[in-house]
Amino acid sequence: MGYLLGLIVERDREIAPSDPPLMLSALVNYLGANDAGAGFYQPAKELRLLPVSASADEKLGFWAGQVKRIHARHGAGPARA
């Protein structure tokens, strides 16, 4: 699953680049948790979007910011027919 999510992030960066970059994988919650898992945060560190030594609060803030920006970009309103 992590590999596929990584591909999605890479392809989205190629097709629809943004500054700062968005990680669509932010929409996928870690199994049994209410946020993203290490498989989300590690690539964010590799892309230099998140400090290597990020605290739990920094990670949570980064993840929440990514989700908010994705909703703004793609719409989080009611379903359209």
C-alpha positions in Angstrom: 0.0 0.0 0.0 2.8 2.4 0.9 4.4 1.9 -2.5 1.2 2.7 -4.3 0.6 5.8 -2.2 4.2 7.0 -2.9 3.5 6.6 -6.7 0.3 8.7 -6.3 2.3 11.4 -4.6 5.0 11.4 -7.3 2.5 11.4 -10.2 0.5 14.2 -8.7 3.6 16.3 -8.3 4.3 15.7 -12.0 0.8 16.4 -13.2 -0.3 19.2 -10.9 2.7 20.7 -9.1 2.0 23.0 -6.2 4.2 25.1 -3.9 4.6 23.8 -1.3 3.9 20.3 -2.7 0.8 18.4 -1.7 0.8 14.8 -0.6 -2.4 13.2 -1.6 -1.5 10.3 0.6 -2.5 12.5 3.6 -6.1 11.4 2.9 -5.3 7.8 3.9 -5.4 7.2 7.6 -3.1 4.7 9.3 -5.0 1.5 10.2 -6.5 1.9 13.7 -5.4 5.5 14.0 -6.8 9.0 13.4 -3.9 10.3 11.4 -1.3 9.3 8.9 1.4 6.8 9.8 5.2 6.7 9.4 4.8 5.8 5.7 3.4 9.3 5.2 5.8 11.2 7.4 9.0 9.6 6.1 8.5 10.7 2.4 7.5 14.1 3.7 10.9 14.3 5.4 12.7 13.0 2.3 11.0 15.7 0.2 12.1 18.3 2.9 8.5 19.2 3.6 8.9 18.2 7.3 12.0 18.4 9.5 13.8 15.1 10.1 13.5 15.7 13.8 9.8 16.8 13.7 7.9 16.4 17.0 4.6 14.7 17.2 2.9 18.1 17.2 4.8 19.2 14.1 3.8 16.0 12.3 0.2 16.4 13.3 0.2 20.0 12.2 1.8 19.1 8.9 -0.7 16.3 8.2 -3.7 18.5 9.1 -2.4 21.2 6.8 -2.0 18.8 3.9 -5.5 17.5 4.4 -6.9 21.1 4.5 -5.0 22.1 1.4 -6.1 19.0 -0.5 -9.7 19.8 0.4 -9.3 23.4 -0.8 -7.7 22.2 -4.0 -10.1 19.4 -4.9 -13.2 20.6 -3.0 -14.7 19.2 0.1 -18.2 20.3 -0.4 -21.3 18.2 -0.9 -21.2 15.5 -3.6 -22.1 16.8 -7.1 -24.4 14.9 -9.4 
